[in-house]
Amino acid sequence: MALNTSSLSDLRPEYDYVIIGGGTAGLVVANRLTEDENISVLVLEAGSNRVNDPRIMIPGLASSTYFDPEFDWCITSPPQEALNGRCIAEPRGRTLGGSSAINLGMIIYPSRNDLDAWEKLGNPGWNWESLSGYLRKSQTFTAPSGEIRRELSVPSIDPAVRGTDGPLHVSYGEGPFAPFSAAWPKTFQTLHESKEDPLSGFCIGAFCNPGSIHATTRARSHAGIDYYNAEVAQRPNLRVITEALVEKALLQKTENGDVVATGVQFIGKDGVRRTVSAGAEVILAAGAVKTPHILELSGIGNPTLLQAHGIDPIIDNSNVGENLQEHGFVPFSWEVADGQVTGEAIRDPALLKLSMETWQTSGAGPLGLCPFTSAFMSLPGMADGELQNLFKQHLGEDANSSRAAQYRILRQRLEDTDDTGQYTMVPCQLTPEKGPSPKGVFALSEPESFISIVAVLNHPFSRGSVHLASSDPVDLPTFDPQLLSHPLDMELQARHVQVLERLAETEPMASLLKKGGRRLHHSERVSRLEIARQLTRDRIIAHYHVVGTASMMPQEIGGVVDERLRVYGSRNLRVIDASVIPLIPRGNIQTTVYAVAEKAADIIKADRSAA
């Protein structure tokens, strides 16, 4: 039974640390800080405590939470110019555990180059050598059985790079897996061999990734149930309050011009506005969409924007809410051969009932799996000089110095033929043509059975923003991802999209698809780059990987926080979540966010000891 975390009784007037956001990062920091019984922490989460809801507990039901206000902020962008006016929906967790409680559960690791790039942008100590240790610290990895290893072609796993006692549980589940998962790595063997364990920092090629799934119960593992477990919840120095909408951080200017965060103003479940003081620090961990929103509501941001909404500027930093990055993905869907079973089988009420009963009794069956498989690949083969011509045409010197610094790194990654794209196989249809809402994308509305393969650009050049739309904290901010707004992204993404048909035509995947079957993405085989560009505009959707809106880097090149995650101009206000990530890493980002939060907790402890 879930704890009554919405209760406001016995709320202290002051805590050492007040954390805004009880999600992926916020609960990590709260857990680690309160390991010291002399440190008191209050966590304020806007969403409710739904950790025992089957839609969160059962991995296979994750998409049912999207655009349900019980779990999700339900954010949609304005029309996107580069997407022919289409809007982009961006599910963001609004529940205890945040987005870790509603995502699709894929455990994907960043590369060594991804994390080393953060240090190159002026963040000492933020590199692979440091963060890979925190990846391990956050996890308990359960190796697959020999049978599953053989079935999924899982390479030899180096135990030295895997976590053994972290709160987050990572496993492959029990199976059985669909034949598409087994066919995936074999399909790539003629295209590119997988090299190294993905957690080693080097991986090119196909792999079957584990999921954030408890190896014994087969339930979802996430921050709201594992970093805030029953034992942690009993700590007298930790208080978590859900259904608490934070309106702003309370800031005060000192005589020497520094700004001190004195506490937080919020509205609880009872509708009463309250303030609580922070004796040491206020920590923003509300995620890459809500964190910049709260910063602006608190008076930190572009003074012109704040004044336009009647908010007094306290810290002038126009970088707040900028540098937004999102992967986005383009899905193609093919009808499967007769007799093949996909995830769409759950449309049959009897099969759904059976699957639910199987999961509830033993944790087995399709609902207890993370049934997605991925690959990291270099840019598809290009003619001599083609890439340099694209640079010449689309990558002139950007007037914005922050982008120039980032673009130099991204260009080098391309020139080094790094892992520029990710492909993922999804055992069901994906239908972005049904509209921006995930309820349309995941609706399984076409009667036949399909699989989808999606193409992702790992290191996009496009940059969007998120900013307040009014001074009312209840109003959602304007989320403007600007997908494909940089023309180089279109060229690179379209070339990765062209590869999708080749994957579907390669054995053994080809034999699992219906000869002459339906294609939901296009009536004919997509071979021409012009058609690939068109389908990229028409079909790209958010990958739910938003980062960068309160970036960690020098302020003069676009930073909002320094390398110790302190907001520039403040003495004791930090940001710890995906918004501090200055350059988006490859793949699904939840593992990276856990590592960032683990490192941040150690930074706070060190600063407290040094004070």
C-alpha positions as CSV (number, residue, x, y, z in Angstrom):
1,M,0.0,0.0,0.0
2,A,1.4,3.4,-1.0
3,L,2.3,5.8,1.8
4,N,0.1,8.8,2.5
5,T,2.6,11.2,1.1
6,S,0.1,14.0,0.4
7,S,-0.4,14.6,4.1
8,L,0.7,18.1,5.2
9,S,0.6,17.4,9.0
10,D,3.7,17.9,11.1
11,L,5.4,19.9,8.3
12,R,8.4,21.6,9.8
13,P,9.0,25.3,9.2
14,E,12.5,24.6,8.0
15,Y,14.6,21.8,6.4
16,D,18.3,21.9,5.5
17,Y,17.5,21.1,1.9
18,V,14.2,21.6,0.0
19,I,14.1,19.7,-3.2
20,I,11.6,20.7,-5.9
21,G,10.6,17.6,-7.7
22,G,10.2,14.0,-6.5
23,G,11.3,12.4,-9.8
24,T,14.3,10.6,-11.3
25,A,16.9,13.0,-9.9
26,G,15.2,14.5,-6.9
27,L,14.6,11.2,-5.1
28,V,18.2,10.1,-5.8
29,V,19.5,13.3,-4.1
30,A,17.1,13.0,-1.2
31,N,18.0,9.4,-0.6
32,R,21.8,10.1,-0.6
33,L,21.7,13.2,1.5
34,T,19.5,11.6,4.2
35,E,22.0,8.8,4.6
36,D,23.5,11.4,7.1
37,E,21.0,11.5,9.9
38,N,22.1,15.0,10.7
39,I,20.8,16.3,7.4
40,S,17.0,17.1,7.0
41,V,15.4,17.0,3.5
42,L,12.0,18.0,2.2
43,V,10.9,16.8,-1.2
44,L,7.9,18.5,-2.9
45,E,6.3,16.6,-5.9
46,A,3.5,18.1,-7.9
47,G,2.0,14.7,-8.9
48,S,0.4,12.1,-6.8
49,N,1.8,8.9,-5.3
50,R,0.7,6.2,-7.7
51,V,3.5,3.7,-7.2
52,N,1.0,0.8,-6.7
53,D,-1.0,1.6,-9.8
54,P,-0.6,-1.3,-12.3
55,R,0.0,1.1,-15.1
56,I,3.2,2.1,-13.4
57,M,4.1,-1.3,-11.8
58,I,3.7,-3.4,-15.0
59,P,6.4,-2.5,-17.5
60,G,4.3,-3.4,-20.5
61,L,1.6,-0.9,-19.6
62,A,3.8,2.2,-19.6
63,S,2.3,3.9,-22.7
64,S,-1.2,3.9,-21.1
65,T,0.1,6.6,-18.7
66,Y,0.9,9.0,-21.5
67,F,-1.3,12.1,-21.7
68,D,-3.2,11.0,-18.6
69,P,-3.1,13.9,-16.2
70,E,-2.9,11.5,-13.3
71,F,0.6,10.7,-14.4
72,D,1.7,13.2,-17.0
73,W,2.0,17.0,-17.4
74,C,0.5,16.5,-20.9
75,I,2.7,19.1,-22.8
76,T,2.3,19.9,-26.5
77,S,4.3,22.3,-28.5
78,P,3.1,25.1,-30.8
79,P,3.2,24.3,-34.5
80,Q,6.7,23.5,-35.7
81,E,7.8,25.3,-38.8
82,A,10.3,22.6,-39.9
83,L,7.6,20.0,-39.5
84,N,5.0,21.6,-41.8
85,G,3.2,23.0,-38.9
86,R,2.8,19.8,-36.9
87,C,2.8,19.9,-33.1
88,I,5.0,17.7,-30.9
89,A,3.6,16.0,-27.8
90,E,6.1,15.5,-24.9
91,P,5.0,13.3,-22.0
92,R,6.7,14.3,-18.7
93,G,6.2,12.4,-15.5
94,R,3.9,14.1,-13.0
95,T,3.9,11.5,-10.3
96,L,6.2,10.2,-7.6
97,G,9.2,8.9,-9.5
98,G,8.7,11.4,-12.3
99,S,9.5,10.2,-15.8
100,S,11.3,7.2,-14.5
101,A,7.8,5.9,-13.4
102,I,6.2,6.2,-16.8
103,N,8.9,5.8,-19.4
104,L,9.3,2.7,-21.6
105,G,12.0,1.3,-19.3
106,M,14.9,1.0,-21.8
107,I,18.4,0.9,-20.1
108,I,20.8,2.5,-22.6
109,Y,24.2,3.8,-21.7
110,P,25.9,7.0,-23.0
111,S,29.2,6.7,-24.7
112,R,32.6,7.8,-23.5
113,N,32.7,10.6,-26.1
114,D,29.3,11.8,-25.0
115,L,30.4,12.5,-21.4
116,D,33.9,13.7,-22.2
117,A,32.2,16.3,-24.4
118,W,30.6,17.9,-21.3
119,E,34.1,18.5,-19.8
120,K,35.2,20.0,-23.1
121,L,32.5,22.6,-22.7
122,G,34.1,23.9,-19.5
123,N,32.8,21.5,-16.8
124,P,35.8,20.1,-15.0
125,G,35.3,16.6,-13.6
126,W,32.2,15.9,-15.8
127,N,33.6,13.1,-17.9
128,W,33.4,9.4,-18.6
129,E,35.9,8.5,-16.0
130,S,33.8,10.1,-13.3
131,L,30.3,9.4,-14.4
132,S,30.7,5.8,-15.4
133,G,31.3,5.0,-11.8
134,Y,28.0,6.7,-10.9
135,L,26.2,4.6,-13.6
136,R,27.4,1.5,-11.7
137,K,26.6,3.0,-8.3
138,S,22.9,3.6,-9.3
139,Q,22.2,0.1,-10.4
140,T,21.9,-3.6,-9.5
141,F,22.3,-5.6,-12.7
142,T,21.0,-9.1,-12.9
143,A,22.6,-11.0,-15.8
144,P,20.3,-12.9,-18.1
145,S,20.2,-16.7,-18.0
146,G,22.3,-18.6,-20.5
147,E,19.2,-19.4,-22.5
148,I,18.2,-15.8,-22.8
149,R,21.8,-14.8,-23.7
150,R,21.8,-17.3,-26.5
151,E,18.3,-16.3,-27.7
152,L,19.1,-12.6,-27.8
153,S,22.8,-12.9,-28.8
154,V,23.8,-11.0,-25.7
155,P,27.6,-10.6,-25.7
156,S,29.9,-11.6,-22.8
157,I,29.1,-9.2,-20.0
158,D,32.0,-7.8,-18.0
159,P,30.9,-7.7,-14.4
160,A,33.5,-5.0,-13.7
161,V,31.4,-2.4,-15.5
162,R,28.1,-3.5,-14.0
163,G,26.5,-2.2,-10.8
164,T,25.9,-4.8,-8.1
165,D,24.2,-3.1,-5.2
166,G,22.5,0.1,-6.5
167,P,18.9,1.0,-5.9
168,L,17.8,0.7,-9.5
169,H,17.2,-2.8,-10.7
170,V,18.2,-3.7,-14.2
171,S,17.4,-7.0,-15.9
172,Y,16.2,-8.7,-19.1
173,G,13.1,-10.2,-17.5
174,E,12.2,-13.8,-17.9
175,G,10.8,-14.1,-21.4
176,P,9.7,-15.6,-23.7
177,F,10.8,-13.0,-26.2
178,A,9.3,-12.5,-29.6
179,P,11.3,-13.9,-32.5
180,F,11.8,-10.3,-33.7
181,S,14.1,-9.6,-30.7
182,A,16.2,-12.7,-31.5
183,A,16.4,-11.7,-35.2
184,W,17.5,-8.1,-34.5
185,P,21.2,-8.7,-33.7
186,K,21.5,-11.3,-36.4
187,T,20.1,-8.9,-38.9
188,F,22.9,-6.4,-38.1
189,Q,25.7,-8.9,-38.4
190,T,26.1,-8.3,-42.1
191,L,25.9,-4.5,-41.5
192,H,28.1,-4.0,-38.4
193,E,29.3,-6.2,-35.6
194,S,28.5,-5.2,-32.1
195,K,31.7,-4.3,-30.2
196,E,32.1,-4.3,-26.4
197,D,29.5,-4.2,-23.7
198,P,27.4,-1.1,-24.1
199,L,28.3,0.0,-20.6
200,S,32.0,0.0,-21.5
201,G,31.6,3.3,-23.3
202,F,32.2,1.8,-26.7
203,C,29.5,0.1,-28.7
204,I,28.7,0.1,-32.4
205,G,26.2,-2.3,-33.7
206,A,23.1,-4.1,-32.5
207,F,22.3,-5.2,-29.0
208,C,19.3,-6.3,-26.9
209,N,19.1,-3.9,-24.1
210,P,17.9,-4.7,-20.6
211,G,15.1,-2.7,-18.9
212,S,14.5,-1.1,-15.5
213,I,12.8,-4.2,-14.3
214,H,13.2,-6.0,-11.0
215,A,14.7,-9.4,-11.7
216,T,12.5,-11.2,-9.2
217,T,9.1,-9.4,-9.2
218,R,9.3,-8.3,-12.8
219,A,7.9,-5.0,-11.7
220,R,9.1,-1.6,-13.0
221,S,12.1,-0.3,-11.1
222,H,12.1,3.5,-10.7
223,A,13.1,6.2,-8.4
224,G,9.7,6.4,-6.7
225,I,9.9,2.8,-5.5
226,D,13.6,2.0,-5.2
227,Y,15.3,5.3,-4.1
228,Y,12.3,6.0,-1.9
229,N,11.6,2.5,-0.7
230,A,9.8,1.6,2.6
231,E,13.1,1.7,4.6
232,V,14.2,5.1,3.2
233,A,10.7,6.5,3.8
234,Q,11.0,5.7,7.5
235,R,14.0,8.0,7.9
236,P,13.0,10.8,10.4
237,N,15.1,13.3,8.5
238,L,13.3,12.8,5.2
239,R,9.9,14.1,4.3
240,V,8.3,13.6,0.9
241,I,5.0,15.5,0.1
242,T,3.1,14.8,-3.1
243,E,0.4,16.8,-4.7
244,A,2.4,19.9,-3.8
245,L,2.6,22.4,-6.6
246,V,5.7,24.6,-6.2
247,E,5.0,28.2,-7.3
248,K,8.5,29.6,-6.9
249,A,11.7,29.5,-5.0
250,L,12.0,32.4,-2.5
251,L,15.0,34.5,-3.3
252,Q,16.6,37.4,-1.4
253,K,19.4,39.7,-2.5
254,T,22.2,40.3,-0.1
255,E,24.1,43.5,0.4
256,N,27.0,42.4,-1.9
257,G,24.6,41.5,-4.7
258,D,24.5,37.7,-4.2
259,V,21.2,36.0,-4.2
260,V,20.2,33.6,-1.4
261,A,17.4,31.0,-1.7
262,T,15.6,31.2,1.6
263,G,12.9,28.6,0.9
264,V,10.0,27.6,-1.4
265,Q,6.4,28.7,-1.8
266,F,3.9,25.9,-2.7
267,I,0.2,24.9,-2.7
268,G,-0.6,21.6,-1.1
269,K,-3.5,19.2,-1.8
270,D,-5.7,21.2,0.5
271,G,-5.3,24.3,-1.7
272,V,-3.5,26.3,0.9
273,R,-0.5,28.3,0.0
274,R,2.5,27.6,2.3
275,T,6.1,28.5,2.6
276,V,8.9,26.4,4.0
277,S,12.4,27.6,4.7
278,A,15.7,26.0,3.5
279,G,18.5,26.3,6.0
280,A,21.2,25.2,3.5
281,E,20.0,25.0,-0.1
282,V,17.0,24.9,-2.4
283,I,17.5,22.2,-5.1
284,L,15.5,22.3,-8.4
285,A,14.9,18.8,-9.7
286,A,11.7,19.3,-11.6
287,G,12.9,18.1,-15.0
288,A,14.0,19.8,-18.2
289,V,10.6,21.4,-18.8
290,K,9.4,22.4,-15.4
291,T,12.8,23.5,-13.9
292,P,13.3,26.5,-16.2
293,H,9.7,27.3,-15.7
294,I,10.1,27.5,-12.0
295,L,13.4,29.5,-12.3
296,E,11.5,32.1,-14.4
297,L,8.6,32.2,-12.0
298,S,11.2,32.8,-9.2
299,G,12.7,35.8,-11.1
300,I,15.7,34.1,-12.8
301,G,15.9,34.5,-16.6
302,N,15.6,37.0,-19.4
303,P,14.5,40.3,-17.7
304,T,12.5,41.4,-20.7
305,L,10.5,38.2,-20.7
306,L,10.0,38.2,-16.9
307,Q,8.9,41.9,-16.8
308,A,6.4,41.2,-19.7
309,H,4.7,38.8,-17.3
310,G,4.9,41.1,-14.2
311,I,7.8,39.2,-12.6
312,D,10.6,41.2,-11.0
313,P,14.0,40.0,-12.3
314,I,16.3,38.9,-9.5
315,I,19.0,37.2,-11.5
316,D,19.6,38.3,-15.2
317,N,20.4,35.2,-17.2
318,S,18.8,34.9,-20.7
319,N,20.2,31.3,-21.0
320,V,17.4,30.0,-18.8
321,G,15.0,27.8,-20.9
322,E,17.3,27.9,-23.9
323,N,19.5,25.1,-25.4
324,L,16.7,22.6,-25.3
325,Q,17.6,19.3,-27.1
326,E,15.4,16.4,-28.0
327,H,16.3,13.3,-30.0
328,G,13.0,12.7,-31.8
329,F,12.5,9.5,-33.8
330,V,11.0,8.6,-37.2
331,P,9.1,5.3,-37.2
332,F,8.4,3.0,-40.1
333,S,5.9,0.1,-39.6
334,W,5.6,-3.1,-41.6
335,E,2.9,-5.9,-41.4
336,V,4.3,-9.1,-40.0
337,A,4.0,-12.5,-41.6
338,D,1.0,-14.7,-40.8
339,G,1.4,-16.5,-37.6
340,Q,3.8,-14.1,-36.0
341,V,2.7,-12.6,-32.7
342,T,3.5,-9.0,-31.8
343,G,2.7,-6.7,-28.9
344,E,-0.6,-5.9,-30.6
345,A,-2.0,-9.3,-29.3
346,I,-3.1,-7.4,-26.2
347,R,-5.9,-5.9,-28.2
348,D,-7.6,-9.2,-27.7
349,P,-9.3,-8.8,-24.3
350,A,-8.8,-12.5,-23.5
351,L,-5.1,-12.4,-24.2
352,L,-4.7,-9.2,-22.2
353,K,-6.5,-10.8,-19.3
354,L,-4.2,-13.8,-19.6
355,S,-1.1,-11.7,-19.8
356,M,-2.2,-9.7,-16.7
357,E,-2.9,-12.9,-14.7
358,T,0.5,-14.3,-15.8
359,W,2.4,-11.2,-14.7
360,Q,0.5,-11.1,-11.4
361,T,1.2,-14.7,-10.5
362,S,4.7,-15.1,-11.7
363,G,6.0,-11.9,-13.3
364,A,6.4,-13.8,-16.6
365,G,5.0,-13.1,-20.0
366,P,5.1,-10.1,-22.3
367,L,4.0,-7.5,-19.7
368,G,7.1,-8.1,-17.6
369,L,9.6,-7.4,-20.4
370,C,11.3,-4.5,-22.0
371,P,10.7,-5.8,-25.6
372,F,12.8,-3.2,-27.4
373,T,16.1,-3.8,-29.1
374,S,18.5,-1.1,-30.4
375,A,21.6,-0.5,-32.4
376,F,24.1,2.4,-32.6
377,M,25.4,3.1,-36.1
378,S,27.7,5.5,-37.9
379,L,26.3,7.8,-40.6
380,P,25.3,5.7,-43.6
381,G,27.8,5.5,-46.5
382,M,28.2,8.9,-48.3
383,A,30.0,9.8,-51.4
384,D,33.4,11.4,-51.2
385,G,33.1,14.9,-50.0
386,E,29.4,14.7,-49.3
387,L,29.6,15.3,-45.6
388,Q,32.0,18.2,-46.1
389,N,29.6,19.7,-48.6
390,L,26.8,19.5,-46.0
391,F,29.0,21.2,-43.5
392,K,29.8,24.0,-46.0
393,Q,26.2,24.4,-46.9
394,H,24.6,24.2,-43.4
395,L,27.2,24.8,-40.8
396,G,28.5,28.3,-41.1
397,E,29.9,30.0,-38.0
398,D,26.9,30.5,-35.7
399,A,26.7,34.0,-34.2
400,N,25.7,32.5,-30.9
401,S,28.9,31.5,-29.1
402,S,27.3,28.8,-27.1
403,R,26.2,27.0,-30.2
404,A,29.5,27.5,-31.9
405,A,31.3,25.7,-29.0
406,Q,28.8,22.9,-29.2
407,Y,28.8,22.7,-33.0
408,R,32.6,22.3,-33.0
409,I,32.2,19.2,-30.9
410,L,29.3,17.8,-32.9
411,R,31.1,18.3,-36.2
412,Q,34.1,16.4,-34.9
413,R,31.9,13.5,-33.8
414,L,30.6,13.3,-37.4
415,E,34.0,13.5,-38.9
416,D,35.2,10.7,-36.7
417,T,32.3,8.5,-37.9
418,D,31.0,8.2,-34.4
419,D,27.7,6.5,-33.3
420,T,25.6,9.2,-35.0
421,G,22.3,7.2,-35.1
422,Q,20.2,4.8,-33.1
423,Y,17.8,2.3,-34.5
424,T,15.2,0.6,-32.3
425,M,12.8,-2.2,-33.0
426,V,9.4,-1.9,-31.4
427,P,7.1,-4.9,-31.6
428,C,3.9,-3.0,-32.5
429,Q,2.7,-0.3,-34.9
430,L,3.5,3.4,-34.3
431,T,1.1,5.9,-36.0
432,P,2.3,9.6,-35.8
433,E,-0.2,10.4,-38.5
434,K,-3.0,10.0,-36.0
435,G,-2.0,13.3,-34.4
436,P,0.5,14.6,-31.8
437,S,-1.0,12.8,-28.7
438,P,0.8,9.6,-27.7
439,K,-2.7,8.2,-27.3
440,G,-2.8,8.3,-31.1
441,V,0.8,7.2,-31.7
442,F,0.3,4.1,-29.5
443,A,-3.3,3.5,-30.2
444,L,-2.8,0.2,-32.2
445,S,-5.6,1.4,-34.4
446,E,-4.8,-0.5,-37.6
447,P,-6.3,-4.0,-37.5
448,E,-3.3,-6.0,-38.7
449,S,-0.2,-6.8,-36.7
450,F,3.0,-4.8,-37.3
451,I,6.5,-4.1,-36.0
452,S,8.2,-0.8,-36.2
453,I,11.8,0.3,-36.6
454,V,12.7,3.8,-35.7
455,A,15.6,6.0,-36.7
456,V,17.1,8.5,-34.2
457,L,19.7,11.2,-34.6
458,N,21.9,10.9,-31.6
459,H,23.5,14.3,-31.6
460,P,21.2,16.9,-33.1
461,F,22.2,20.4,-34.0
462,S,18.7,21.9,-33.5
463,R,18.0,23.8,-30.3
464,G,14.6,24.7,-28.9
465,S,13.4,26.4,-25.7
466,V,10.9,26.3,-22.9
467,H,9.6,29.5,-21.3
468,L,6.8,30.6,-19.0
469,A,3.5,31.5,-20.8
470,S,2.2,33.6,-17.9
471,S,2.9,34.5,-14.3
472,D,0.4,31.9,-13.1
473,P,2.3,28.8,-11.9
474,V,-0.7,26.6,-12.9
475,D,-0.3,27.5,-16.6
476,L,2.0,25.2,-18.4
477,P,5.1,26.7,-20.0
478,T,5.6,27.0,-23.8
479,F,7.5,24.0,-24.9
480,D,9.1,24.6,-28.3
481,P,11.6,21.9,-29.2
482,Q,12.3,23.2,-32.8
483,L,12.9,19.7,-34.1
484,L,14.8,19.7,-37.4
485,S,15.1,23.5,-37.3
486,H,18.8,23.2,-38.1
487,P,18.9,22.0,-41.8
488,L,21.9,19.7,-41.1
489,D,19.6,17.6,-38.8
490,M,17.2,17.1,-41.7
491,E,20.0,15.9,-44.0
492,L,21.5,13.5,-41.4
493,Q,18.2,12.2,-40.0
494,A,16.8,11.5,-43.6
495,R,19.9,9.5,-44.4
496,H,19.4,7.4,-41.3
497,V,15.7,7.0,-42.2
498,Q,16.8,5.5,-45.6
499,V,18.4,2.7,-43.7
500,L,15.1,1.5,-42.2
501,E,13.9,-0.3,-45.4
502,R,17.3,-2.1,-45.7
503,L,16.9,-3.4,-42.1
504,A,13.5,-4.7,-42.9
505,E,14.7,-6.5,-46.0
506,T,17.7,-8.2,-44.3
507,E,17.5,-11.7,-43.0
508,P,16.4,-13.0,-40.6
509,M,14.1,-10.0,-40.0
510,A,12.8,-10.1,-43.6
511,S,11.3,-13.6,-43.2
512,L,9.3,-12.4,-40.2
513,L,7.5,-9.7,-42.3
514,K,4.6,-10.3,-44.6
515,K,5.6,-10.4,-48.3
516,G,3.6,-7.6,-50.0
517,G,2.1,-6.7,-46.6
518,R,1.0,-3.2,-45.5
519,R,3.5,-0.4,-44.8
520,L,2.0,2.2,-42.6
521,H,4.8,4.8,-43.3
522,H,4.6,4.8,-47.1
523,S,2.8,2.7,-49.8
524,E,6.1,1.9,-51.5
525,R,9.7,1.1,-50.6
526,V,11.5,4.3,-49.5
527,S,14.7,4.6,-51.4
528,R,15.0,8.2,-52.6
529,L,16.5,10.8,-50.2
530,E,13.8,13.3,-51.2
531,I,11.0,10.9,-49.9
532,A,13.0,10.2,-46.8
533,R,13.2,13.9,-46.1
534,Q,9.4,14.3,-46.6
535,L,8.7,11.3,-44.3
536,T,11.1,12.7,-41.7
537,R,9.1,16.0,-41.5
538,D,5.8,14.2,-41.5
539,R,6.5,11.4,-39.0
540,I,9.2,12.6,-36.5
541,I,7.9,12.6,-33.0
542,A,9.5,13.3,-29.6
543,H,11.6,10.6,-28.0
544,Y,10.8,12.0,-24.5
545,H,14.5,12.8,-24.0
546,V,14.5,16.5,-23.2
547,V,17.7,18.0,-21.8
548,G,19.7,21.2,-21.7
549,T,17.3,24.0,-20.6
550,A,19.4,24.9,-17.5
551,S,22.8,23.9,-19.0
552,M,25.9,23.3,-17.0
553,M,28.7,25.3,-18.8
554,P,30.2,28.8,-18.5
555,Q,27.6,31.5,-18.5
556,E,29.2,33.3,-21.4
557,I,28.6,30.4,-23.7
558,G,25.0,29.6,-22.6
559,G,25.3,28.2,-19.0
560,V,22.7,28.5,-16.2
561,V,24.7,26.5,-13.6
562,D,28.4,26.0,-12.9
563,E,30.2,22.7,-12.7
564,R,28.9,22.3,-9.1
565,L,25.4,22.8,-10.4
566,R,24.9,26.1,-8.6
567,V,22.8,28.7,-10.5
568,Y,24.9,31.6,-11.6
569,G,24.4,34.6,-9.3
570,S,23.0,32.6,-6.4
571,R,24.7,31.3,-3.3
572,N,22.7,28.2,-2.5
573,L,20.3,27.4,-5.4
574,R,21.2,24.3,-7.4
575,V,19.7,22.4,-10.4
576,I,20.0,18.7,-10.5
577,D,18.1,17.0,-13.3
578,A,18.2,16.5,-17.1
579,S,18.1,20.3,-17.7
580,V,21.8,20.6,-16.7
581,I,23.0,18.3,-19.4
582,P,24.7,20.6,-21.9
583,L,25.0,18.1,-24.8
584,I,22.4,15.3,-25.2
585,P,24.0,11.9,-25.0
586,R,23.2,9.0,-27.3
587,G,20.2,6.8,-26.5
588,N,17.6,6.9,-23.8
589,I,18.7,9.2,-21.1
590,Q,17.3,7.9,-17.8
591,T,20.5,6.1,-16.9
592,T,22.5,9.2,-17.5
593,V,20.1,11.3,-15.3
594,Y,20.5,8.8,-12.4
595,A,24.3,9.1,-12.7
596,V,24.2,12.9,-12.8
597,A,22.1,12.9,-9.6
598,E,24.4,10.4,-7.8
599,K,27.4,12.6,-8.6
600,A,25.5,15.7,-7.6
601,A,24.7,14.3,-4.2
602,D,28.4,13.7,-3.6
603,I,29.1,17.3,-4.7
604,I,26.6,18.6,-2.2
605,K,28.1,16.5,0.6
606,A,31.6,17.7,-0.2
607,D,30.5,21.3,-0.3
608,R,28.8,20.9,3.1
609,S,31.8,19.3,4.6
610,A,34.1,22.1,3.3
611,A,31.8,24.9,4.6
